[in-house]
Amino acid sequence: MESKNRLLVNRRDLLKWGSAALVGSSGLLRSSFAFAQTRVGPFCPPGTIEPPCSGVDALEAFPTSPFVLNPFTDPLPIPTALRPVPKLEIGTWSRTPGPGLGQQSSDGTTFSTHQIWPSKLGLPDPIVYRIRLDVDEHAFVSKMVKVQPINAAGQSVIPPDGVAGPRNLPASTIYGYNGTGRPLTGGGRATFPGPMIRADYGKPVLVRFEDCLDENPKNLSRGDFGSPDFGFLTHLHNAHTAPESDGNPHHRPAGFRPKEWVDNLYLNTPPADPLTGKPDPAEKQSFWWFHDHYEGHTGANVYKGMVGLMPISDPDLDPGDETKGLRLPGVRRDYGDGSFDVDYDILMALFDCRLDDGVTPHQDCHNGFGQIEALNWGKTFFRHFPNHGFVGDLFTINGTAYPVLEVKRRKYRFRFLDASISRVYELSLMSSSDGPQPAPGTDGQWLIPDAEQCMRLTQIASEGGLLPFAILRNSFRLWPAKRREFVVDFTKYMDGTPTTKGDVIYLTNTLAMEDGRKPDSTDPGYKVPMLKIVIGDDAPDNSLMPTELRPLPRIPDAATLASLPHRSFELQRGGSAGGEIQWLINDFPFRLGKPLALPIQGRPEVWTLKSGGGWGHPMHIHQEEHRILSRNGQPVPTPPRPPQVAVGTAFDDLGKEDTIALDGSEEVVIYRNFRTFEGCYVAHCHNLAHEDHSMMFGWSLLEP
């Protein structure tokens, strides 16, 4: 099978790779210049941001990743829970966590103080974790997997080191969270994605993040992207969190630098119901993730590895125990120190990357080079483009390209996160008679042209937590930063036929995306297998297929909504400044000290967000979730209840959200509240190339 921009290769051809002349890529020259200012404002600490870029032209040329010759060899890494720091060890720290003035971070100022300590809300002291930010290396495939150097046409090439044939892929340098709990000096082991913290509602968590990015004990090449001063700022996306622990540049402009630390406190309690004044169970969530939010280099730092996972359980309805509450799939194993794991509950972070081919010249405002970077062959390539965004051609799950997962014949809970910089996915479960076919030079590298859907997924949650009832899906769309959770029954296919041991199913992406602008029109031949699922033995299963879940928070009636403050925000392309000020909101770049909104604590508002110019924008708003009232003037439809199937994306707006999927030229009206805390937050596009080029605004929450 052939289709546009695709070259399929017969399996036996993989054994006949020959050499070819080095081929470079050319790209569009685009000018860029520095943007810097002193950033001081009310509710925010003083700080100065250095220019993220300086005025040189950018050569927007993408390399082609080496072709993975034997995919679906490496097992899917399944995240396991990080263990907290023992209390006796915490007592030996020179600066212990606590509620006092200056105790929240290493700068020791009165500004670095926890706004609300758990005891103020009648909660226990937090479970304490310690996570270093380290320089380390990560391999997207193991030594069992070979790769072939190719060019954009899928033809074999000789990389700069002269080794042409099938070979091992070198590890890439990452800036990652290691989670070992080691002291501030002494080395560590970073992973990608970083550690997973499993939490419970009602049990606060405090994480001490320590910057050790200036250390490089393995003497690894750092590449030419990532925060140049080794700074970080960790955001727990989208916990209901005070500004000092939210990790956003409107509150902490300069972030944190080497040898500095911050105690991020996550209260793990939902905001209060306005009528009762008590924590509202309907506001509980289920799947957070933490990532870097360093001003001007968020995309580079996230892409370089600063990603971690934090699912949170509800002791009442969703405790991680399939014999209790809603009886969702999961067998909980408690470790007695506040941490726990849940079998049959698997988190999957989707991430597309691009590896250097050693033959494509690169230049942009951040590296200042312009020559071929031969020493980076096979390592992660990234450019901080001021144009569309960044999409990769190699797809990974939990940091491994084309992994395989053996499942038992029972129900599982799958939690998906789109951790990509710009890519949007459309995912479904498919079977294929012929299996994966090589398509070197194509985004995704492998295709299953004959694949057909074989199973449905029962959606139970969005990024805002449990839905009011389960939704049966043929496929689902996943935008950057968004999460979706499903129950999958691996005992039978969608036609009722039972599965048998050894059967193979592929988690398949069917949404092509040539650049970061927006998803492309449907290509029926684009079916990229991302995960091979193999059916194994039977296993006990005490879970129930979900139907009714959790009611959503109340939305006021139309008259009350009309009386609330209304604000509009238009996401715009470009500006007279050009360059790094590539994206604007309401005609403004991101400006600290000049918030675009000043909501009042405890008073809801109605916001309208507009996407212009045909660009897609996953718009993320910190601090609380929102509810979508209408999209393009149409109210949110109610999906059909099981066993009927909800088709398409029209029903994706049903639950609570923290990120709005704005396709080209769309308008969405949302309802949101502002509770518990006061201070500085941000809203921004989670196409991180857009955020880093100024598609972000600050807003400050005021006391009544």
N, C-alpha and C positions, 0 to 999 in steps of 0.2 A: 504494500500500500504506500502511495506517496500523496502528500498534500503540500500546501504552500510552505516554503521555507523549511522543508523537512527532508532528511536523507536517511532512509532506512538501510541497514546493512544486514546481510544474511549472517546467521550465526557462524557458519564456517569461515566467513570473511574475517571474523575477529582473530583468527589464528594466522592471518596472512597480512598483518599490518606491515606496510612498507614505509620507507622514509619519503619525505617530501621537503621541498624547499621551505625555509622559514617564511611565514606570511604574517605581515602586520596588519593592523586595522587602522583606518582613519576615522576621524570623528569631527564633529562640529566644534569650532572654536567659539568660546563664549567668555566674554570678559567678566571679571568680578573684582570687587574691591572691599576694603575693610569697613566694618561698622563697629564703632565703640562709643561708649559714653559712660560717665559716672552715673551710677544707678542708686539713688537714694529716695526714700519716700516714707509716708506715714505707715505704721504697722510693719515696716520692713527694716532690717538692719542696714547700715551703710555698707557699700561695697563697690568695687570697680571691676568691670569685666574687660579683660584685654581683648584686642581685636581677634576674632576667630580666623580671619583670613587676611591676606595682603594682596595687593593688586597685581596679579599675573593672570595670563589667559589660561583657560582650562581646556584640555583636550579630552572630550567626553567619549573615550573609547573603552569598550568592554572586552576583556579577554574571554577566551572560551576554556572552560574547565576541562581538565583531563577526563577522558571517558572511563567510567567505571565498568570494567570488563565482566566481572562476576558479581552482580548485585544480589541482594537477598541471601547473603552469606552470614553477615554479622547479626547477632541477636539484638532485638530492641532493648536499649537500656531502660530499665524500669526504676524510676526514682524511689529512693527509700528515705525515711525520715532522719533528719539531723537530730542529734542528741543534745539536750541543753547542757549548760555549764553547771557542774556540781556546786552547791551552795558553799562548801568549804573552800573551793577554789576562788569563788567570787570574793570571799572575805580577804583573800591575799592581794587583791587588786589595789593599786595605789589610789585609784579614783573609782569608788563603787557606785553603781546605779542608785538613784534615789530622787526624791521630790524637791530637794533643796535648790536654792539659787545657784546657777552655774553648773549644775550637775548633769545637764543633758548632753554636753559635748566637751571636747578637749579645750575649747577656747576659754571656758570658765567664766564667761561674762553672765550678767544677770539675764541677758537675752536668751542664753542657752539654758532655759528652765522649762520643765514639763508644765504645760498649761493645766492639765488635769491628771493627777496621780490616781491610780485605781481605787485607793481607799476612799477618795472623795465620792465615788459612785457605789461604794459598798462592795467592791470587788477585791479579790485577793491580790497579794503582791505578784508581779509578773514572773513568768518563767523566762529565764535569761539564756540567750544564745550569743555566741561570739563568732563573727564572720570576718575574715580578712579579705581584702582585695589584693590579689597576687598576680604576678606575671608567671605564666606557665605555658604549656603547649597542649594542643588537642588534635587528635586524629579523627577525621570524619569517616574513615574506613580503617579496618584493622590490617595487620600484615598478611592476613589470609586473602585479602582482596587486592587485585592488580588493577592498574589504570594504564591508559594509553594516551600519550600526548596527541592532541588534535588541534586543528584550526576551526574557524567558524563554519566552514563547509563540511565539517565532520571528517576531514582527511587527516591522516597521520602526519605529524611533523617531528622534527628533531629539536628538542629543547636546547637551551644554551649549554647544558652540561654534556651534550653529545650522546646521551642515552636515549635511543629511539624506541626501543621495543617495550612490551608490557613490563611494568615496574611497580614498586611500592610508592604510595603517596606520602610525601613528607608531612609531618605534623605542622600545624599552624600555631603561631603565637597568639595567646589569648590574654586578656585582662579579665579575670574571673573571680567569683566568690568561692573560697575554698572550704569554709565551714568546719575547719578542724578544731577551732577553739584555741589555737595556739596563741602565745603572747605576741605583742606587736612586732617583735623581731624574732628571727630564727627560721624563716622559710615556711613554705606550706605547699599544698597541692590543690590547685584550682581545677574546677571541672566546668564543662559546658553541656547542658545548662548547669547552673550552680546548685547548691543544696536545696532540698525540699524541707520546709517546716510544716508539719501538720499541727493544726491548732483546733481548739474547741471554743465555741462561744461561752462566755462566762469565765474564761481563764486567760487573762491578759498575757501578752508576750512582749519582751523587750529584746531587741537585737543590737548588740554593739558592733557596728561596722568600722573597721580599722583600715586605713589606707597604707598599704605596703607596696604600692606600685612603683616606688623608686628603687626597690630591691629587684635584683635579677640574678639570683644565685646560679642559674643554669646558663647565664650569658647568652640568652636567646636574642635573635634579631627581633626588634619591636615592630618592624614594618614601618609604614609611613602614615598610619591613621590611628585614631584614639586621642584622648585629650592630651595635648602636648606638655602640659604641666603635671600630668598624672593625677588630675583631680577626679573626684567622684561626687555624686549626690544621689542617694538611693531612694526611690519612690516605690511604696507598696501600692500597687495599682489594683483596685480603687477602694482601699479601706477607708472607713470613716475615721479620719485621723487628724490630730491637731497639726497646724502648719509646721511646727518645729520638727515633727516626725514624718511629715508628708514627703519631704525630699523634693521640693520644687524651687525653681530659681527665683520666683517672686519673693519668697521668704528668705532664702539663703543664696544671694547672688553669686558669691565666690565659691560655693560648694566647700569641699574638704580636700586638703592637700596631703602629701605624704607625711606620715607620723601623726596625723590628726585622726580623731575618732568621733563618732556620734552615736548616742543611744536613741534609736528609734523605738518609740513606745506605741504598741498596738493594743488598744483597750479591749478589742474583741467583744464589744457590746453594740447592739444596733442603736440608732437614734431613737429618741422617745416619740411615742404617739402623741400628737398635739392634744388629743382629748383626754387621755388618761395620765399623761406625764411619765409613763413607765416605758422601758425599752419595748419597741414594737417588733414582735416576732416576724411580722410580714416584711420587715426591712433586712432580715438576715440574708447573708450571701453564702456562697459555697466554694468559690475558687478565685483566689487572688494570685497575683504574681508580682515579684519585685524586679526592678530594672533601674539602670542608671538614668539620670535626668540632668546631667551636667550641661550647663548653658553653652550652646553653640556646638557641642559635640555629643549630644545624646545619641544620635544614630550611630556614630562611629564607636562609641563605647558599648552600646547594646550589641552591635554587630560583632564587636571584638570579644564578647562573652559575658557581659554583665547582665545575666538573666537568672532568676531563681523562681521557685514555685512555692505557693503557700495555700493549699486547700484548707478550708475551715469547716468544721462539723458542728451541727446543731444537736445538742444532747436530747432534744425532744423528738424531732421528726427525722433527723438525718445524722445519727451518731456514728456512722461507719460500721454498723453492726446490723446484718440483714435479718436478725431475729427481733429487732426493736424498731419503734417508730414506723416509718413508711415501708420498712423492710426492703430498702434499695440494696443492690448487690454490694457485698463487702463483708469480709471477715476481719474484725479488728484485733490487733495484737498490741496490747499496752506494755510499755517497758518500765512502768513504775516511777518514771522521772518527769512525767508530763508529756512525753513524746509517744508516738504510736505509729504503726503502719496498718494498712488495710489491704488485704489480699483481694484480688479481682476488681480493684479500683485503680485504673491505670491512667496517669496523666501523660499527655503527649504534647510537647512543644514543637510546632512546625516552624521551620527556618530554612529559607533558601539562601544559598551563598554562591559565590563565584570565585574560582581559584585561578591564580595567575598562570598564564600560558607561557610566560617568558619571552614572548615575541611581540606583544602589543605595546606600543609606546604610551606612557601615561603622563599626564600633567594636570594638576589643578592648583587651586589657591592654597592648598594645605601642604602639599609635599614639595612644590617648587621644582620638581625634577622635569622630566620631559624625555628621558631616555628609556630604553628597555631595561627593566629591572630583573636581570637574569637570575639573581640569587633568590628571588621570590617564587620561582617556579613551583606550582602545586600548592602554594600557600594562599590564604584568604586575601582576596583583592577587594578593596572598597574605595569608593570615591564619594565625597561629600557634595554631590552634584546640586547646583542651584536650579536645575531644570526639572525633569519629570519626577525623579525619585530613583530608587535602586532596586533592581530585581536580579536574582541569581539564576543560574542554569542548573545548579545541583541542589536537589531537594533532600532535606534531612528531617528526622524526627528524633527528638531528645539527643541531638548532636551526632547522629549516625545516619549516613546516607544509605537508603534502601535496606532497612533492617527487616528482620523476620521475627514474628511473634507466634509462639505456640500457645493456643488457648485450650482450656478444658471444654467439654460439652456441657455448658451451663451458661447462665447469664453473667455478663460483665458490665461494669460501669466504665465508660471511656470519657475522659475530660480532655477537650482539645483547646489549645492556645495557639493563636497565630502570633508568633514572636518575630515575624519577618519585618523588614524595614518598610516595604511597600506592597508586597504581593498579597493578592486576594485569592482564596482557594474556593473551589466547589468540590465537595467530597462525597463519595458514595462507596458502597461495598459492592464489588463486582467479581465475577468469575470469568475465567478465560480458558478456552480449550488449547490454544496455541501457546499461551504464556507470554511473558515479556519479550518484545522484539527490540533490537538495538536501533537507536535513532541518534547517533552521535551528532553533536552540533545543535540539537534541539533542546529547548528549555525542558529539563526533566530527564533527558538522555535516553530513557526507555519508554516504550509505548506498549499498550495491549489493544491493538486495533479491533480484535474480535470480542472484546469484553462486553458483558451485559450485566446489569444490576441483578444481584441474587438475594440480597437481604435488605431489610428496612432497619432504620434506627429509630428508637423511641426517645425523643428529646424530653429531658426532665428539667433542664436548667439553661439559662443564658448567663452572661457575665454578672447579672444582678442577683443570681441565686435561683431557687426553685421556681418553676412556672406554676400557675394555678392548676393546671392539669397537663398530663403528658400529651405530646404531639407526635404523631407517626410521620416519619419523613423518608422520602426516597433518597434525598441528598440534602446537603446544607451548605450554605455559603459562610465563609469565615474571613473577616476583614482583620487587618493588623490590630493587635491588642485585644480583640474580642475573644470570648470563650463560649463554648457550647458543650453541654454534657448530655450523654445518651446512655440508655440501657440497650445492649445488644444480646439477643438470645442465640447462642451458637449451637443450639440443639436442632434447629430446623431452618430451612430456607423460606423465602417469602411465599412460595407456593405450597408450603406445608410439608415438603419432602424432608425427611430427617437427614442431618449431616452424618458423615461417617469419618472415622479416624483417617487422617491423611488428606482430607479435602483441603483445597487451597482457595482462599479468598483474598482479594486485593483491595486495600484502601486506596482509592483512585481519585486523582485530581483531574477534572475535566474543564477547567477554566484557564484558558491561555491568557498570558499577560506579557506583551512585548516590552513594555517599559512601565514606569511608575505612575503613568497618567491615570489609568483606570483599566478594569478588565476588558479584554477584547471580546468581540462578538463570538458567538459559539462556533467552534470548529468541531464537528462530529468525530473527526479522527484524532483529536487531542485527548488521549486517555493515558495519563501518566501514573503508573503504579508506584505508590509511595511506601507502602508497608505490605509485606506478604504475611498473611495470617494462616496458620496451619492448624487444622482441627486435631486435637489430641484425645486423651482418654476422658471418660465420664468423671464427674466429680460431684460431691454433695452440693445441693443448692437450696438454701432456705429463703431465698429472696422471692419477692412477688413482682410481677410485671406491673409497673405503676399506672395509675389512672388519675385520681384526684391527688393533688400535691399540697401547695400552700396558697391561700388567698393572697392576692396582691394588696399593697397598701391602698387606702382610700384616695380617690381623686375628688376634689370638690365639685359641686354642681356648676353648670354653665354660668350662672349669675355670679357665683363666688370667683370663678376663674376670670371672668371679665373685670372684676374689681381689683385684681392683683396687679402689681407692677409688671409691665411688659417691656422686654428689651429685644432688639434685633441685632444679629451679628452676620455680616456678609463676608464670606471667605473669597478672597480675590487673588488674581494672578498679577504679579509684577508690581511695578511702581516706578516713579521717576528716578529713584536712586539706582535701580537695577542691581546686578551682582548679588551680594549676600542678602539684600532686601528683596528677595524674589517673590515673597508671598506676604500678603497683608490681610488684616481683619479690620473692617470698617475704615479702610484707607490708612491704617497705621501698622507699622512694624511693632514687634514686641518691645515695650518700653517699661522698665521697672520704675516704680514710683508714680506711674500714671495709669492706674487701673481703669479699665473700660466699664466696670460695674462695681457698685457698692451696695450689695444687698444687706438687709438687716437680719440679724440672727433670729430664727424662729418664724420669719415671714416668707412664705412661698412666693415664687415668681413664675411667670410664663416667658420663656425665651424662644425666639425664632432664629433658626440658623439656615443660611442660604449658601449653596455652593454654585458658583458661576463658572462659565467658560468651558463646561464639558469635562472638568477634572473631578476625580473621585477623592473624597477626603473622609477618613475615619476620625471624627471629631470627638476628642476626649475631654471631659470636664471633671476636675478633681473634686474631692470632699464628700459628695453624696451622689447617689444614683438619681436618674430622672425617669420619667414616664413619657413616652411619645404620645401626644394627643392627635396629631395628624401628619400626614406626609403628602406633600403637593396638594393640600386642601382636602384630602380624603381622610376620614377618621380611621383609626387602627381597626382592621377587621379581626373578627374572632375566628380562629381556625376551627375546622371540624374536629370533634372529639373522636378518639379511637373507637372503633377500628378504622374509621375513615382516614385517608391520607391527606396531609396538608402539602400541597404542591407549590414549588417556587419559593420566592423570598417575601411574598406579601405579608406573611404572618410572623416575620422575624421581629416585629416591633411590639409584640405582645407583653413581654416581661419588663422588669426593671433593667436599666442599662447604665453603663458608664461611658460608652463610646457609641457615637451615632454614625452609622454607615450612610454617608452622603454620596450618592452617585452623581454623575455630572449634572449640573443645573437643577438640583433638587432643593426643596424647602421643607424643613421639618420643624414642627412646633412641639415644645416639650414643657412639662411641668416638673419643677424641682423645688426642694426645700433646703434650708440652710440652718442646721441645728448643731448644738453642743459647743462648738468652738468659735473663736474669732481669729482674724488675721488674714494673711496673704495666701492666695492660691492662684492656679493658672487654668486656662483652657487652651487646647492646642490640637492641631492635626497630628494623628498618630502615624501618618506616613512621615517617618522621622526625618527624611530629607526635607520635607516641607517645614516641619517644626524648626529644624536647625537653620532654616532660611526665613525665619521670622513669622511663620503662621502660628502665632501664639499670642494670647493676651493675658494680662494679670487682672485679677479681681480680688477685692478685699472684703471680708465679712466683718460687719460692724456690730457692736453691742446695741441692743434696743435703746 
